[in-house]
Amino acid sequence: MSGKMKACHACQRNGRLTCRRTRLGEPCLKTYPLECVDLLRRARAAFRAGRTLKETFRLAQLEAVLRMLEDHECDFVDALGRDLHKPRFETIVSELIVVKNEALHAINNLKTWMHPQPVERNLATTLDECLVVSEPLGVAFIMGPWCSPVQMCLVPLVGAIAAGNCAIVSPSECAAHTAELLHRLIPIYLDNECFHVILASTNDLPEVVELKFDHVFFTGNREEGIRIAQAAACTLTPVTLILGGKNPCYVDQQCEIATTAQRIAWARFHNAGQSLVAPDYILCHTDVRARLVQALKCCLMQFYGSDPRESRSYGRMVNLEIFNRMRDMLWRSGKVAAGGQVIEAEKYIAPTILTEVAETDPIMQRDVFGPVLPVLTVNDTDEAIAFINRHGKPLCVYAYSSNSKVISKLMNETSSGSFCSNDSTLQSLMVALPFGGVGASGIGSYHGRYSFDTFSHRKSCLLRSRFECVTYLRYPPYEDCNLSLMTWASTLSQKSQGWCQIM
């Protein structure tokens, strides 16, 4: 690849390599950092040499991830504190423990995952082996977001390692201290030829994707995800996209309001609301709105005190761009029922509850990556479902009710990446559950075994014996009696309702 892509003299002087236009004799319009090309070359060479194939190598790298988190817990707490004002408690629980659980789960199950899986045979293949073999894809490119910069970089990396891939990780430039920490630590703990970190700007990522990887894994907003997918399509590179989505939270009149408010408030306002899986808005019955809003206010007082700005348990917006966008949506939407204070110099937005919100308000048009919770009212469950289904499929749907029929109705009549009843965000922390979007909220999923599968190619393998069973009947000259026997031998039983065609 690098041999075909020749840089013009100006690009060489600036330490950059041109895009494919130059080799076609066209003007140099796009450039790629030479570092990215070199790291990709090294990773691909290591993969082709079979460096990542052995179980012992994968286990050693997974154990190294665990050591890195244990040895540098204080460094991660400090970096996330500087980037997001993230409390130590939140960093350990929602970032470090999640990655540790993923690594431990992979270590405990790797042998089983790597073992070929036998599949059902028919009479025609009764003497043969039919297997599904999981083989690594090659070199993966993993792009993490700023909202959970450790978890959402390292959990996919755990899956890529377990599946036997090499990987290049690009942490978000917005969480600069965390990105620098990963850039420093990963080369110390992981294999220097197989795993690398680049510090690229968001605008440069599609150009890096065009360098041609074997899998691209992106977590972020929808607009950036579209650009990444378009860039990957140029080289037919498969993608996993974990995108945002306006996650609805339905509150039924049959629920315990105090507990409901507590769980919603925690999910919405931890990390100052900067979360892909937090409830974006509440749909509640008109007869419970006043009680719910009052209960949410009590939770804010209980969690963060009378002045959340002084609370050690409350974060800040990651940068002024995100702060300004969130502030503008807040000021142009609904009526403030609690909070609403902003301090630009500190990137501080108080935990805020909005009422009298219209469906057309700015806060309802974009994903909420901030500490603002709009509350809308509906007359019944059917109206809530209709409201949810009018919009793109979200990453998560939440439903609070003590009526199991209401929960089932919401779960079965809406479509989303995940569903959780009577709590919020916890489903995204479960190692045994796939996490990902559908439709507008993403493509593909990961966590646990699903991460291993995401970064693997499941190769179908038929290992034939040298003996013919009934398959000799396939050879010409064709006879009706042979056709009848072949049909009988190659058809699976009714129980499996499957068919096997002999080529």
VENZISUL-V693173 format. One record per residue. N is the residue number from 1. SS is DSSP state (a for helix, b for strand, c for the rest). BURIAL is # if it has 24 or more other C-alpha atoms within 12 Angstrom, else .. D_LAST is the distance of its C-alpha to the last C-alpha in Angstrom with 1 decimal. Layout:
((N/SS/BURIAL/D_LAST) (N/SS/BURIAL/D_LAST))
This chain:
((1/c/./37.1) (2/c/#/40.8) (3/c/./41.2) (4/c/./40.1) (5/c/#/42.3) (6/c/#/45.9) (7/c/#/48.8) (8/c/#/51.8) (9/a/./55.2) (10/a/./56.3) (11/a/./53.2) (12/a/./53.6) (13/a/./57.2) (14/c/./56.3) (15/c/./53.6) (16/b/#/50.7) (17/b/#/47.6) (18/b/#/46.7) (19/c/#/43.5) (20/a/#/41.1) (21/a/./43.6) (22/a/./45.8) (23/a/./43.3) (24/c/./42.8) (25/c/./46.5) (26/c/./47.3) (27/c/./50.1) (28/c/#/49.6) (29/c/./49.2) (30/c/#/47.3) (31/b/#/47.9) (32/b/#/46.3) (33/b/#/48.3) (34/a/#/47.9) (35/a/./47.8) (36/a/#/44.5) (37/a/#/42.9) (38/a/#/44.2) (39/a/#/43.1) (40/a/#/39.6) (41/a/#/39.6) (42/a/#/40.9) (43/a/#/38.5) (44/a/#/35.4) (45/a/./36.8) (46/a/#/37.3) (47/a/#/33.8) (48/a/./32.2) (49/c/./34.6) (50/c/./32.9) (51/c/#/36.2) (52/c/#/34.8) (53/c/#/32.0) (54/c/./34.1) (55/a/#/35.0) (56/a/./38.6) (57/a/#/38.9) (58/a/#/37.5) (59/a/#/39.9) (60/a/#/42.8) (61/a/#/42.2) (62/a/#/42.0) (63/a/#/45.2) (64/a/#/46.8) (65/a/#/46.2) (66/a/#/48.1) (67/a/./50.9) (68/a/#/51.2) (69/a/#/51.7) (70/a/./54.1) (71/a/./56.1) (72/c/#/56.5) (73/a/#/56.8) (74/a/./60.2) (75/a/#/58.9) (76/a/#/56.2) (77/a/#/58.7) (78/a/./61.1) (79/a/#/58.5) (80/a/#/57.3) (81/a/#/60.9) (82/a/#/61.8) (83/a/#/58.9) (84/a/#/58.9) (85/c/#/61.9) (86/c/#/59.4) (87/c/#/61.1) (88/a/#/60.4) (89/a/#/59.3) (90/a/#/56.6) (91/a/#/55.4) (92/a/#/55.0) (93/a/#/53.5) (94/a/#/51.2) (95/a/#/50.3) (96/a/#/50.8) (97/a/#/50.0) (98/a/#/46.8) (99/a/#/45.5) (100/a/#/46.7) (101/a/#/44.9) (102/a/#/41.6) (103/a/#/42.1) (104/a/#/43.1) (105/a/#/40.2) (106/a/#/37.8) (107/a/#/39.7) (108/a/./39.6) (109/a/#/35.8) (110/a/#/34.4) (111/a/./33.2) (112/a/./31.3) (113/a/#/29.7) (114/a/#/28.7) (115/c/./27.1) (116/c/./23.3) (117/b/./22.4) (118/b/./20.3) (119/c/./18.2) (120/c/#/17.5) (121/c/#/15.0) (122/c/#/14.1) (123/a/#/14.9) (124/a/#/11.6) (125/a/#/12.2) (126/c/./15.9) (127/c/./16.7) (128/c/./15.1) (129/b/./16.4) (130/b/#/15.0) (131/b/./17.5) (132/b/./18.7) (133/b/#/21.0) (134/b/#/23.7) (135/b/#/24.7) (136/b/#/27.7) (137/c/#/27.4) (138/c/#/30.3) (139/b/#/33.7) (140/b/#/34.5) (141/b/#/37.4) (142/b/#/39.3) (143/b/#/42.0) (144/c/#/44.4) (145/c/#/47.0) (146/c/#/50.7) (147/c/#/51.0) (148/c/#/49.5) (149/c/#/49.3) (150/c/#/48.8) (151/a/#/46.4) (152/a/#/44.1) (153/a/#/43.9) (154/a/#/43.6) (155/a/#/41.3) (156/a/#/38.4) (157/a/#/39.4) (158/a/#/39.1) (159/a/#/35.5) (160/a/#/34.7) (161/a/#/36.4) (162/a/#/34.7) (163/c/#/31.2) (164/c/#/32.3) (165/c/#/33.0) (166/b/#/36.0) (167/b/#/37.9) (168/b/#/40.7) (169/b/#/42.7) (170/b/#/44.9) (171/c/#/47.5) (172/c/#/49.3) (173/c/#/52.3) (174/c/#/54.2) (175/c/#/54.5) (176/a/#/55.9) (177/a/#/57.4) (178/a/#/54.2) (179/a/#/52.2) (180/a/#/54.6) (181/a/#/54.5) (182/a/#/50.7) (183/a/#/51.0) (184/a/./53.5) (185/a/#/52.1) (186/a/#/48.4) (187/a/#/49.0) (188/a/./51.4) (189/a/#/49.1) (190/c/#/45.5) (191/c/#/44.0) (192/c/#/45.6) (193/c/#/42.6) (194/c/#/39.9) (195/b/#/41.8) (196/b/#/44.1) (197/b/#/46.2) (198/c/#/47.2) (199/c/#/49.9) (200/c/#/48.8) (201/c/#/50.3) (202/a/#/48.2) (203/a/./48.5) (204/a/#/47.0) (205/a/#/43.9) (206/a/#/41.7) (207/a/#/42.6) (208/a/#/41.7) (209/a/#/38.3) (210/c/#/37.7) (211/c/#/37.9) (212/c/#/34.2) (213/c/#/33.4) (214/c/#/30.1) (215/b/#/31.3) (216/b/#/34.4) (217/b/#/36.1) (218/b/#/39.1) (219/b/#/41.6) (220/b/#/44.2) (221/c/#/45.2) (222/a/#/43.1) (223/a/#/44.6) (224/a/#/43.9) (225/a/#/40.4) (226/a/#/39.7) (227/a/#/41.0) (228/a/#/38.9) (229/a/#/35.7) (230/a/./36.5) (231/a/#/37.2) (232/a/#/33.9) (233/a/./32.0) (234/c/./33.3) (235/c/./31.2) (236/c/./28.3) (237/c/#/29.6) (238/c/#/28.6) (239/b/#/31.7) (240/b/#/33.3) (241/b/#/36.3) (242/b/#/38.9) (243/b/#/41.3) (244/c/#/44.5) (245/c/#/44.9) (246/c/#/47.9) (247/c/#/47.5) (248/b/#/49.3) (249/b/#/51.4) (250/b/#/52.3) (251/b/#/55.4) (252/c/#/56.1) (253/c/#/59.6) (254/c/#/58.6) (255/c/#/58.5) (256/c/./60.8) (257/a/#/62.1) (258/a/./63.5) (259/a/./60.3) (260/a/#/58.2) (261/a/#/60.4) (262/a/#/60.4) (263/a/#/56.7) (264/a/#/56.2) (265/a/#/59.0) (266/a/#/57.7) (267/a/#/54.2) (268/a/#/55.6) (269/a/#/58.4) (270/a/#/57.2) (271/a/#/56.7) (272/a/#/58.9) (273/a/#/56.0) (274/c/#/53.7) (275/c/#/50.5) (276/c/#/47.1) (277/c/#/47.0) (278/c/#/50.6) (279/c/#/51.4) (280/c/#/52.1) (281/b/#/54.1) (282/b/#/55.3) (283/b/#/55.1) (284/b/#/57.7) (285/b/#/59.6) (286/c/#/62.9) (287/c/./64.8) (288/c/#/63.6) (289/a/#/63.7) (290/a/./67.3) (291/a/./66.8) (292/a/#/63.6) (293/a/#/65.1) (294/a/#/68.1) (295/a/#/66.0) (296/a/#/64.1) (297/a/#/67.4) (298/a/./68.5) (299/a/#/65.4) (300/a/#/66.1) (301/a/./69.6) (302/a/./68.4) (303/a/#/65.7) (304/a/#/67.5) (305/c/./71.2) (306/c/./73.4) (307/c/./72.5) (308/a/#/68.8) (309/a/#/69.8) (310/a/./71.6) (311/c/./68.9) (312/c/./67.2) (313/c/#/64.2) (314/c/#/63.5) (315/c/#/61.7) (316/c/#/62.0) (317/c/#/59.8) (318/c/#/58.0) (319/c/#/59.6) (320/a/./61.9) (321/a/./59.1) (322/a/#/57.4) (323/a/#/60.9) (324/a/#/62.0) (325/a/#/58.9) (326/a/#/59.3) (327/a/#/63.0) (328/a/#/62.6) (329/a/#/60.2) (330/a/#/62.6) (331/a/#/65.7) (332/c/./64.0) (333/c/#/62.6) (334/c/#/64.1) (335/b/#/67.2) (336/b/#/67.7) (337/b/#/68.3) (338/b/#/68.3) (339/c/#/68.2) (340/c/#/67.8) (341/c/#/69.8) (342/b/#/68.5) (343/b/./69.8) (344/a/./68.3) (345/a/./69.8) (346/a/./68.1) (347/c/#/64.8) (348/b/#/65.8) (349/b/#/64.8) (350/c/#/66.1) (351/c/#/63.7) (352/b/#/64.0) (353/b/#/63.4) (354/b/#/63.3) (355/b/#/64.1) (356/c/#/64.5) (357/c/#/61.3) (358/c/./59.8) (359/c/#/56.1) (360/c/./57.0) (361/c/./58.8) (362/a/./57.6) (363/a/#/56.9) (364/a/#/54.3) (365/c/./52.6) (366/c/#/51.5) (367/c/#/50.3) (368/c/#/53.3) (369/c/#/53.4) (370/c/#/56.9) (371/c/#/59.3) (372/b/#/59.6) (373/b/#/58.6) (374/b/#/58.8) (375/b/#/59.5) (376/b/#/58.7) (377/b/#/59.4) (378/b/#/57.4) (379/c/./58.6) (380/c/#/55.7) (381/a/#/52.2) (382/a/./50.6) (383/a/./52.5) (384/a/#/51.4) (385/a/#/47.7) (386/a/./48.2) (387/a/#/49.8) (388/a/#/47.0) (389/a/./44.3) (390/c/./46.3) (391/c/#/45.5) (392/c/#/42.5) (393/c/#/40.5) (394/b/#/42.6) (395/b/#/41.7) (396/b/#/43.6) (397/b/#/45.2) (398/b/#/48.1) (399/b/#/49.8) (400/b/#/53.0) (401/c/#/54.0) (402/c/./55.1) (403/c/./53.4) (404/a/./49.8) (405/a/./49.0) (406/a/#/49.9) (407/a/#/47.7) (408/a/./44.7) (409/a/#/45.3) (410/a/#/45.5) (411/a/#/42.4) (412/a/./40.3) (413/a/./41.6) (414/c/#/41.5) (415/c/#/38.7) (416/b/#/39.4) (417/b/#/38.0) (418/b/#/40.0) (419/b/#/42.5) (420/b/#/45.5) (421/b/#/48.2) (422/c/#/51.8) (423/c/#/51.4) (424/c/#/50.2) (425/c/#/48.2) (426/a/#/47.7) (427/a/#/44.0) (428/a/#/43.4) (429/a/#/44.9) (430/c/#/42.6) (431/c/#/40.4) (432/c/./38.0) (433/c/./37.6) (434/c/#/35.5) (435/b/#/37.7) (436/b/#/36.8) (437/c/#/37.1) (438/c/#/35.3) (439/a/./35.8) (440/a/#/39.1) (441/a/#/39.6) (442/b/#/36.7) (443/b/#/33.0) (444/c/#/31.6) (445/b/#/33.5) (446/b/#/34.8) (447/c/#/37.0) (448/c/#/36.2) (449/a/#/32.5) (450/a/#/31.7) (451/a/#/33.3) (452/a/#/31.2) (453/a/#/28.0) (454/a/#/29.4) (455/c/#/29.8) (456/b/#/26.5) (457/b/#/22.9) (458/b/./20.7) (459/b/./17.9) (460/b/./14.9) (461/b/./14.4) (462/b/./12.3) (463/b/./14.6) (464/c/./13.2) (465/c/./16.0) (466/c/./16.8) (467/c/./16.8) (468/c/./14.3) (469/c/./14.9) (470/c/#/13.4) (471/a/#/10.0) (472/a/./12.0) (473/a/#/12.1) (474/a/#/8.8) (475/c/./10.9) (476/c/./13.3) (477/c/./15.9) (478/c/./14.5) (479/c/./17.0) (480/a/./17.7) (481/a/./18.5) (482/a/./15.1) (483/a/./13.6) (484/a/./16.1) (485/a/./15.5) (486/a/#/11.7) (487/a/#/12.7) (488/a/./15.4) (489/a/#/13.6) (490/a/#/10.9) (491/b/#/13.6) (492/c/./15.8) (493/c/./19.6) (494/c/./21.7) (495/c/./23.4) (496/c/./20.7) (497/c/./19.7) (498/c/./16.2) (499/b/./12.7) (500/c/./9.5) (501/c/./6.3) (502/c/./3.8) (503/c/./0.0))
